[in-house]
Amino acid sequence: MSRFESSKFLKSPSTMNQQVLKNACDNLGWKIKIMNDELIILNVGNEQDLHGEFVLKVKGDQVIYNSYYIKNGQELVKELQKVFYPLNVNYSKQSIIQEFEKNGFTFKRDWDFSQTEYIAEHFFMVGETKIENEETKRFEIEFSILTDGTVVTDSNYLPDDVNDMAHLAMDEIELLLGNKRVMTKKEIPVEYRNRVKSRTSEINKIKNKL
């Protein structure tokens, strides 16, 4: 369920999306190749002979460095992260907008937001209910993207149709980001408790139709 909850797409500092990583390596001028679904970094611009071995590689979204030949592997990962994280912020934002717009939401900018040391982006996705007896028709889900690309969400009451579409979008975002979403339930105000029921079976039926 996506209503009356906050959530975070948990990010491990050792995981990186391969496409964003490729863009980061291009920006750094590092030599890479892709083989057997692995992105392999072969050269980071130094003259060290690695005897054909890799410097760093990404298998799935997990970063591994060659600890036998590379003694500054952690420093290289940090150097890569400095370039990767800003690109990842943009990737996270575009992934959210893409998946929510697919499910009928619209993007709403937070004009009062200014980037901080920890938060790079803050905005809303707005869904409109088609349920006739809902007095309010437009409902917002709040998004914050931290400077490493971690996504944090917050929502209050959402009608069933808006909630279902939000849930579908969140599931796809989880796949795109490669990070599990951990949800924290909020206390439901008394006036909404009879209106908020589990929608798991209904959401699964929608998924099966897609």
Secondary structure, 3 states (H helix, E strand, C coil): CCCCEEEEECCCCCECCHHHHHHHHHHHCCEEEEECCEEEEEECCCCCCCCCCCCEEEECCEEEECCCCCCCHHHHHHHHHHHHHHHHHHHHHHHHHHHHHHCCCEEEECCCCCCCCCEEEEEEEEEECCCCCCCCCEEEEEEEEECCCCEEEEECCCCHHHHHHHHHHHHHHHHHHCCCEEEEECCCCHHHCCCCCCCHHHHHHHHHHC
